[in-house]
Amino acid sequence: MPTPLKTEFEYYVSHQNELVAKYRGLFVAIRGNEVLGAFNSELEAVRELSKKYPAGTFMVQKAEPGKDNYTQSFHSQVTFA
């Protein structure tokens, strides 16, 4: 089963240094192996790109240095028995 946005995530990670050099502090939109644009906010990026591309077909990532800037932890109070 393919992982959604895996290509986009791998592109960001492998090009992080150059993306940060060019777009630091902005939200970079990636689809496939292509940067679609840079935006001032995540919401702006999603609003603009949703006019042209279906949700779930592009990734928006803030261009910042370091691994901690593309690693997310999600916490839930759901318990499985």
Buried (B, 14 or more C-beta within 10 A) or exposed (E): EEEEBEBBBEBBEEBBEEBBEEBEEBBBBBBEEEBBBBBEEEEBBBEBBEEEEEEEBBBBBBBBEEEEBBEEEEEEEEEEE
